[in-house]
């Protein structure tokens, strides 16, 4: 069953306000477990982790900035 546009908007808001801060704290905690790597390696790790959190949710975020379809009404 596909999510309606309104459900996608609500779920994306929850993901951004709840999941993303929790993920950021968890990523920092995991990276902090190891000795500090060189700056370039650390930047690469954070860049990869910064993209990795959104991959499972790309279907939810797709089309959120557009107008809702006419058949859904908003």
N, C-alpha and C positions, 0 to 999 in steps of 0.2 A: 504494500500500500504506500503510495507516494504521499509525502507531507504536503499540506496546503502551504500557500505562501505565508499566511499568518503564523502557522506553526513553525515554519522555517525561521521567520523573523524572531519569534520568541526563543526558540532553541539557540539561535546564533547569539542572542543577547546573553543567555545563561552561560553559553560557552565562553564568551568574551569576559564576562564579569566574575565568573566562578572558576571555570576550568583553567583559563589561561594564567591567572595569578598562582593557583595551586601548582600548575605545571612549572612555572618559572621558579618557584621556591624549591620544588623537588629537583629540578635540573641543577640549580645552584648547589643544593646539598650533595648531589651525586658527584659533581665536579669537584667540590671541596674535599671529598674523601681522599683524593689523590694529591700528590705533591704538585705544586704549581708548574704547569708545562710552559714552554716558551710562548711568547705573546701571540705569534702567528698561529700556533696550534690551538691555543685557547680561543682565539677569535674564530677559527674554523669550527671548533666544537660548538661554540655558542650559535654560530650561523646555522649549522646543521640542526641543532636542537630547536632553533627558532622557526625553521621551516617544518620540521618533523611533527610538531604538535598539531598542525592544521591538516595534514594529509588525510587522516581518517574522516575529517569533517568537511571535506571540500564539496560534497553534495549538498550539505546544509547551507554553506555559504554561497553556492552558485545561484545567481539571480536575485539576491537579497536587495541590491541597490536599484533594481528595476521596479517599475509599476507592477502591481499585481495583475494577473491575467483577467480579462473582462468577465470570464465565467465564475471567478471566485469573489469578485466584488470588493476585495480589500481585506 
